[in-house]
Amino acid sequence: MTDRAALDVELIDRYLAGDRSAFNELMAAHEDRVFAICLRMLRDRSAALDATQETFLTVFRKADRYQAKAAFSTWLYRVAVNTCYDQLRRAKRHQAAEIPEGYDPADTSARDDFDAADVRPDIEAALQQLSDEFRSAVVLVDLEGLSLERAGEILGVPVGTVKSRVFRGRKLLASHLGNLRPPPRPHRDETNA
Amino acid sequence: MHKHDHDLIMALAEGTLPDAEAAAAERSIAGCAECRDDLALNRMALEAMAAAPAPQLNDIERASLRRVVWESVDHAPETVRPTVLQPRRFRPWMAAAAVAAVFLSIVVAGPVLNNLGGSDDAATVAADVTTTEAARSLGEHATAESADSDLEEVAPETTTTPAAEAPAADSGGAVEDLSADGQLFSLRDLGDIDVSDESLDLDTLNQLRVNPEFSRGVEVEVVLPQCYEAAVADLAPDDEVRPWFVGVLFDDEVVGIRYVVDGEPVLALLDFDTCEVVFQLQ
């Protein structure tokens, strides 16, 4: 067990014993990582902040269910990913109810590029083209640097499934990046022609 | 393409192979156009992601987040209301509560899912599973001896944990009603349900429902396919998975799954947020 993981277990124990400041320490240690995962899953900063808040509220409510057989951060990230999935589904339902006939869903990829200030817009837009399952695997493994095993624990799937999703997710991401990039400028001779 | 090739290409793209192995791997895929394309795409994606800065909360966001969450922690009373869900401790009344939860969820979620083609969706989700720890943990739970426990003896659970009374982030379920004086349904009336009864249908379940108003406030459309995966991932290939319902109950907290292991029907309820199994009935 790493120092961080051991400290997390100690903080949870203290919190469950009634030391509320321990939760503050836990939160301070993990809030940026949780926010990063949520932002990359949801793209929108406001939605990511909501999801981060909901994640910590859930963890705070259910802290007594945490069992130290997995790292606290693994459990925390699982709650974060599930919270994001939930938000995405709600958003899709809401969107489906409001989409007017003839709406072009491709337009959504260009939306809010400038709001996603912390993530390069093309990466951000390309990530949003992936399915939720592929995106979560790519975010956890490639962007957050977690091992395949930990990502599997967080997502509740076998390592082989994570690996497959990352492999396919990367390919799709690269394809979308290629499509999102502006076409090369025409050669001066062509422009003048 | 074989799985082996995926591993090799991923390792090549990540640059994790020693030089000699990388050179050999490059040679081995030289004659495979698809492999070369996959390698190029993997590298392109990794380079692009490596250049993306890690997002961080700004000062205003951090302050807002901490204020909301810390206020919740600070205002949590020491004694909590009873809750149906408890971590991995089986008690007979829990079995009854679980059965009630499942059936009420079916009553609520079933018609919606049927209308939405939910069974097909669930089956599709379930078909995408293989192996992990979660289902193994199902076997660790005690088997429900009977679901007709004396529910009058269910005492409110109390704890000194400061965690449990926090306001729900997205309340809307029925957990408060379950523990309130005017229960919306009677667990006794659901106690005789046989989990293995294949003939149960929605009409039958609706007849068992004491209060037809129960469905109010329960959000039935939210599904968590990842919880399916967590629940059934470790089953043997011959084990049959029958998602029984996909629904939400008790403040969006429970997902129920029915499946068959070695010919024996099993019913599992999973925590909505963590996908951990909180009940198992056989």
Interface residues (C-beta under 8 A of the other chain):
Chain A: Y15 L16 A17 G18 R20 F23 N24 M27 A28 E31 D32 F35 A36 L39 R40 R45 A48 L49 T52 Q53 E54 F56 L57 T58 F60 R61 K62 A63 D64 R65 Q67 W75 R78 V79 V81 N82 T83 Y85 D86 R89 R90 R93 D118 V119 R120 D122 I123 A126 E133 V138 D142 L143 G152 E153 L155 G156 V157 P158 G160 T161 K163 S164 V166 F167 G169 R170 K171 L173 A174 S175 L177 G178
Chain B: K3 H6 D7 I9 M10 A13 D38 A40 L41 N42 M44 A45 L46 A48 M49 A51 A52 P53 A54 P55 Q56 L57 E61 R62 S64 L65 R66 V68 V69 W70 S72 V73 D74 A76 E78 P87 R88 V129 T130 T131 T132 E133 A134 T159 T160 T161 P162 A163 A164 A166 P167 A168 A169 D170 E221 V222 V223 L224 P225 Q226 C227 E229 A230 A233 D252 D271 F272 D273 T274 C275 E276 V278
